[in-house]
């Protein structure tokens, strides 16, 4: 869910954090969240992007009611048009009663975007990489078209590392990646290298995969810590 707030003031971020802290406290104390590592977690919030988590639809309705009550006290409200509901687990395909926000039924979506990462519902919550691949190739193709096919491969590889790799790996240090995700990311990187060197042989480009391997190792170390 996304909250509507007044922006522009220097103290706005600090005051906003102070005001919405009661929302986080009330939701956590309600007991309607999911148990993660022995702790009841019902809310994730970054700035005005809020994610509610519950085991049941009934629990989710209670969490929304708590948030609506706290926001009404602050003379604020959530943006129903930018909010949606996603269900994952063994019963993700089962029909369920509508969940309302500000009297408006929430859109039922199979995927949602949170902090730049697209998640896809199913028997398990998965990371959807198609959008990131598209942004990566869009950035790379723009650089490749501006530099031309006669440019030095070393220069193109440097630009690929500096401008395109962060687009592909953005936000992944905060989420677990499956083996399928890792394979998809690696194949995306190789496609760019193949285009730079005009080859389809992995052995020729292996030396330029050092940057990619190092980035993945750093990412895995961050996830494990």
C-alpha positions as CSV (number, residue, x, y, z in Angstrom):
1,X,0.0,0.0,0.0
2,X,1.2,3.5,-0.6
3,X,0.4,6.4,1.7
4,X,-0.4,9.9,0.6
5,X,1.7,12.5,2.4
6,X,2.9,16.1,1.9
7,X,6.3,16.3,0.4
8,X,8.9,19.1,-0.1
9,X,9.7,20.2,3.4
10,X,13.2,19.7,4.8
11,X,11.8,18.0,8.0
12,X,9.2,16.0,6.1
13,X,11.1,12.7,6.1
14,X,11.8,12.9,9.9
15,X,8.3,14.0,10.8
16,X,6.8,11.3,8.6
17,X,8.9,8.6,10.2
18,X,7.9,9.8,13.7
19,X,4.2,9.8,12.8
20,X,4.0,6.4,11.0
21,X,6.0,4.6,13.7
22,X,2.8,4.1,15.6
23,X,1.4,2.2,12.6
24,X,4.4,-0.3,12.7
25,X,4.0,-0.7,16.5
26,X,0.3,-1.3,16.3
27,X,0.6,-3.9,13.5
28,X,3.4,-5.8,15.2
29,X,1.5,-5.9,18.5
30,X,-1.7,-7.2,16.8
31,X,-0.3,-10.7,16.3
32,X,-1.9,-11.1,12.9
33,X,1.3,-11.2,10.9
34,X,3.4,-14.2,9.9
35,X,5.9,-15.9,12.1
36,X,9.4,-15.5,10.7
37,X,12.4,-16.7,12.7
38,X,10.3,-16.9,15.9
39,X,9.0,-13.4,15.5
40,X,5.6,-12.2,14.4
41,X,6.2,-10.0,11.3
42,X,3.1,-8.3,9.8
43,X,4.5,-5.2,8.2
44,X,7.5,-4.0,6.1
45,X,7.8,-0.3,5.5
46,X,10.3,1.9,3.6
47,X,9.3,5.6,3.4
48,X,5.7,5.5,2.2
49,X,5.8,2.1,0.7
50,X,4.1,-0.3,3.0
51,X,3.8,-4.1,2.7
52,X,1.4,-6.0,5.0
53,X,1.9,-9.8,5.5
54,X,-0.7,-12.2,7.0
55,X,-1.4,-15.9,7.0
56,X,-5.1,-15.5,6.4
57,X,-7.4,-13.0,4.6
58,X,-9.1,-12.3,7.9
59,X,-5.8,-11.4,9.5
60,X,-5.0,-9.1,6.5
61,X,-8.4,-7.3,7.0
62,X,-7.6,-6.7,10.6
63,X,-4.1,-5.3,9.7
64,X,-5.7,-3.0,7.1
65,X,-8.2,-1.8,9.6
66,X,-5.4,-1.0,12.1
67,X,-3.5,0.9,9.5
68,X,-6.7,2.8,8.4
69,X,-7.4,3.7,12.0
70,X,-3.9,5.0,12.6
71,X,-3.9,7.0,9.3
72,X,-7.2,8.5,10.1
73,X,-5.8,9.8,13.4
74,X,-2.9,11.4,11.4
75,X,-5.4,12.9,8.9
76,X,-3.9,10.8,6.1
77,X,-5.1,7.9,3.9
78,X,-3.8,5.2,1.7
79,X,-3.9,5.4,-2.1
80,X,-6.2,2.5,-3.1
81,X,-5.3,2.9,-6.8
82,X,-1.7,2.1,-6.1
83,X,-2.4,-0.8,-3.7
84,X,-3.0,-4.5,-4.5
85,X,-3.3,-7.9,-2.9
86,X,-1.2,-11.0,-3.8
87,X,-1.7,-14.5,-2.5
88,X,1.0,-17.2,-2.5
89,X,1.1,-20.7,-1.1
90,X,-0.6,-24.0,-1.8
91,X,-4.0,-22.2,-2.0
92,X,-2.9,-19.3,-4.1
93,X,-5.4,-20.2,-6.9
94,X,-8.4,-20.6,-4.7
95,X,-11.0,-17.8,-4.7
96,X,-11.4,-15.7,-1.7
97,X,-13.6,-12.8,-0.5
98,X,-12.6,-9.3,-1.5
99,X,-10.4,-7.2,0.8
100,X,-11.3,-3.5,1.0
101,X,-9.1,-0.5,1.5
102,X,-10.9,2.8,2.2
103,X,-14.1,1.1,1.1
104,X,-12.6,0.2,-2.3
105,X,-11.9,-3.5,-3.2
106,X,-8.1,-4.2,-3.6
107,X,-7.0,-5.4,-7.0
108,X,-6.0,-9.1,-7.0
109,X,-2.6,-9.3,-8.8
110,X,-0.3,-12.2,-9.6
111,X,2.7,-10.0,-9.3
112,X,3.7,-6.9,-7.5
113,X,6.6,-4.5,-7.4
114,X,8.2,-3.5,-4.1
115,X,11.3,-1.3,-3.8
116,X,12.3,-1.9,-7.4
117,X,12.0,-5.7,-7.4
118,X,9.1,-7.6,-9.0
119,X,7.7,-10.5,-7.1
120,X,5.5,-13.2,-8.7
121,X,2.9,-15.3,-6.7
122,X,2.6,-19.0,-6.8
123,X,3.1,-22.0,-4.5
124,X,6.1,-20.0,-3.4
125,X,6.9,-16.3,-3.8
126,X,9.3,-15.9,-6.7
127,X,11.4,-13.1,-8.1
128,X,10.4,-12.1,-11.6
129,X,13.4,-11.1,-13.7
130,X,11.9,-10.2,-17.0
131,X,11.6,-6.4,-16.2
132,X,15.2,-6.2,-15.0
133,X,16.5,-8.1,-18.1
134,X,14.6,-5.6,-20.3
135,X,16.1,-2.6,-18.5
136,X,19.6,-4.2,-18.6
137,X,19.4,-4.8,-22.4
138,X,17.9,-1.4,-23.0
139,X,20.8,0.3,-21.2
140,X,23.4,-1.9,-23.0
141,X,21.9,-1.5,-26.4
142,X,21.9,2.3,-26.0
143,X,25.6,2.2,-25.1
144,X,26.4,-0.2,-27.9
145,X,24.6,1.9,-30.5
146,X,26.3,5.1,-29.4
147,X,29.8,3.5,-29.2
148,X,29.5,1.6,-32.5
149,X,30.7,-1.9,-33.4
150,X,34.3,-0.8,-33.9
151,X,34.8,0.3,-30.3
152,X,37.3,-1.4,-28.1
153,X,35.9,-4.5,-26.3
154,X,37.7,-3.3,-23.2
155,X,35.9,0.0,-23.2
156,X,32.5,-1.6,-23.9
157,X,33.1,-4.1,-21.1
158,X,34.0,-1.3,-18.7
159,X,30.8,0.6,-19.6
160,X,28.8,-2.6,-19.3
161,X,30.2,-3.1,-15.8
162,X,29.7,0.6,-14.7
163,X,26.3,1.4,-16.1
164,X,24.5,-1.9,-16.9
165,X,25.5,-4.3,-14.1
166,X,24.0,-2.1,-11.3
167,X,20.7,-2.1,-13.2
168,X,20.6,-5.9,-13.4
169,X,21.6,-6.5,-9.7
170,X,19.8,-3.6,-8.1
171,X,18.2,-4.7,-4.8
172,X,19.1,-8.3,-5.0
173,X,21.4,-8.1,-1.9
174,X,18.1,-7.9,0.2
175,X,16.3,-10.9,-1.3
176,X,17.2,-14.7,-1.6
177,X,18.0,-15.8,-5.2
178,X,17.2,-19.3,-6.4
179,X,19.5,-21.3,-8.7
180,X,17.2,-20.6,-11.5
181,X,17.5,-16.8,-10.8
182,X,21.3,-17.1,-10.8
183,X,21.3,-18.9,-14.0
184,X,19.0,-16.3,-15.6
185,X,21.2,-13.5,-14.5
186,X,24.4,-15.2,-15.7
187,X,22.9,-15.9,-19.1
188,X,21.8,-12.3,-19.4
189,X,25.3,-11.1,-18.7
190,X,26.8,-13.6,-21.3
191,X,24.4,-12.4,-24.0
192,X,25.9,-8.9,-23.7
193,X,29.5,-10.3,-23.8
194,X,28.6,-12.3,-26.9
195,X,27.4,-9.2,-28.6
196,X,30.5,-7.3,-27.7
197,X,32.9,-10.0,-29.0
198,X,30.7,-11.2,-31.8
199,X,31.0,-14.8,-30.7
200,X,28.9,-17.6,-29.2
201,X,31.7,-19.4,-27.4
202,X,31.9,-19.3,-23.6
203,X,35.6,-20.0,-23.4
204,X,36.5,-16.8,-25.4
205,X,34.6,-14.6,-23.0
206,X,35.5,-16.4,-19.8
207,X,38.2,-13.9,-18.8
208,X,35.7,-11.1,-18.9
209,X,33.4,-12.9,-16.6
210,X,35.6,-12.1,-13.6
211,X,33.6,-8.9,-12.9
212,X,30.4,-10.9,-13.0
213,X,31.6,-13.7,-10.8
214,X,33.0,-11.2,-8.3
215,X,29.7,-9.3,-8.2
216,X,27.8,-12.5,-7.5
217,X,30.2,-13.5,-4.8
218,X,29.8,-10.2,-3.1
219,X,26.0,-10.5,-3.4
220,X,26.0,-14.0,-1.9
221,X,28.2,-12.9,1.0
222,X,25.8,-10.1,1.8
223,X,22.9,-12.5,1.7
224,X,24.6,-15.0,4.0
225,X,25.5,-12.2,6.5
